[in-house]
Amino acid sequence: MQLLLNIDVPDLERAHAFYSKAFGLTVCRSLGSEILELSGSAVPVFLLLKAEGSTPFEGAVAPRAYQRHWSPIHFDVVVPDLDEAIKQVSDAGAVQEQPVSTQAWGKLAVFADPFGHGFCLIQFLAKGYGEIEAMPAHGTTRGP
């Protein structure tokens, strides 16, 4: 199985500029005039040109909209230096939506790209998510 990230955008040129500047991604290949494959991350990233107001799938109740929206599926970018990454994505045009928070596993910064897609920057501390491995989950203990 291979995981990839598809990001619908209303303006392919503007999206390419943002994702290149924000994350250092580069064009791997162009697939016609409506798809760019970007490289430079652990998974392939595809920018898909999809018009504002177009139907995302047959029978969809709501059309595509590019104002800020919430989705339970979003992407996180793990970075070695959160302050540096915040500056880089902000300079590219991302909007920080809340102050940095610190959890047992690391620091988290929540953003929206210029097309309304949410993403998080994460700087892991110590063992990252492993820091919560031994913590009780919902009142129970983990392990043998």
C-alpha positions in Angstrom: 0.0 0.0 0.0 1.2 3.5 -0.7 -0.1 6.7 1.0 -0.3 9.9 -1.0 -1.7 13.3 -0.3 -4.1 15.0 -2.8 -4.9 18.7 -2.2 -7.7 20.3 -4.1 -6.9 23.9 -5.0 -8.7 26.5 -7.1 -5.4 28.0 -8.5 -2.6 25.6 -9.4 0.1 28.3 -9.9 -0.7 29.9 -6.5 -0.8 26.6 -4.8 2.5 25.6 -6.3 4.1 28.8 -5.1 2.7 28.3 -1.5 3.6 24.7 -1.1 7.1 25.3 -2.5 7.8 28.2 -0.3 6.1 26.8 2.9 7.5 23.3 2.8 10.3 23.3 0.2 8.5 21.0 -2.1 9.4 20.9 -5.8 7.6 19.8 -8.9 8.3 16.2 -9.7 6.1 16.1 -12.7 3.1 17.8 -14.3 0.2 15.6 -15.3 -1.6 17.7 -17.9 -2.8 21.2 -17.0 -4.7 20.2 -13.8 -2.3 18.2 -11.7 1.1 18.8 -10.2 3.1 16.1 -8.4 5.4 17.6 -5.7 8.3 15.8 -4.2 10.3 16.5 -1.1 8.1 14.8 1.6 7.8 11.3 2.8 4.7 10.8 0.7 3.9 12.2 -2.8 1.8 15.4 -2.8 -0.5 16.1 -5.6 -2.1 19.5 -6.2 -5.4 19.0 -8.1 -7.0 21.9 -9.9 -10.7 21.9 -8.8 -12.9 24.9 -9.4 -14.6 26.7 -6.5 -18.3 25.6 -6.6 -17.6 22.4 -8.5 -19.1 19.1 -7.2 -16.6 17.0 -5.2 -18.4 13.8 -6.0 -21.7 12.6 -7.6 -24.6 13.3 -5.2 -22.6 15.7 -3.0 -24.8 18.0 -0.9 -22.4 20.9 -0.9 -20.0 22.2 -3.6 -16.3 22.7 -3.2 -15.6 25.8 -1.2 -12.2 27.3 -0.3 -12.9 29.4 2.7 -11.5 28.0 6.0 -13.2 24.6 6.6 -12.7 21.8 9.1 -12.1 18.2 8.2 -11.3 15.3 10.6 -8.6 14.4 8.0 -5.8 16.9 7.7 -2.0 16.8 7.3 0.6 17.3 10.0 4.2 18.3 9.2 6.8 17.2 11.7 9.6 19.8 11.9 12.9 19.9 13.8 12.5 23.6 14.7 9.0 24.9 15.3 9.8 28.6 15.4 11.7 28.4 12.1 8.9 26.4 10.5 6.2 28.9 11.8 8.1 31.7 10.1 8.5 29.8 6.9 4.9 28.8 6.4 3.7 32.3 7.6 6.0 34.0 5.1 4.5 31.7 2.4 0.9 32.9 3.3 -0.4 30.4 5.9 -2.5 31.8 8.7 -1.7 30.7 12.3 -5.0 30.0 14.0 -4.0 29.7 17.7 -0.9 30.1 19.9 1.6 27.2 20.0 0.5 24.5 22.5 2.8 22.1 24.3 1.7 18.5 25.0 3.5 15.6 26.6 4.7 14.5 23.1 5.7 17.9 21.7 4.7 21.3 20.5 1.8 22.0 18.1 1.0 25.0 15.9 -2.3 25.0 13.9 -2.5 26.7 10.5 -4.7 27.2 7.4 -3.2 27.3 4.0 -4.4 30.1 1.5 -7.1 27.7 0.3 -8.8 27.0 3.6 -7.1 23.6 4.3 -6.0 23.1 7.9 -2.6 21.7 8.8 -0.5 21.4 11.9 3.2 21.8 12.5 4.6 19.5 15.1 7.9 19.5 16.8 8.3 16.2 18.8 10.0 16.3 22.2 11.9 13.4 23.7 10.1 10.2 22.5 7.4 12.1 20.5 4.1 10.2 20.7 6.0 7.5 22.6 5.8 9.9 25.6 2.1 9.1 26.0 2.5 5.3 25.4 2.6 4.5 29.1 -0.2 7.0 30.1 -3.6 5.6 31.0 -6.1 5.7 28.2 -9.7 6.4 29.2 -9.1 5.3 32.8 -7.3 2.1 32.0 -3.6 1.2 32.0 -1.7 0.0 29.0 0.7 -2.8 28.8 0.8 -6.4 30.1 
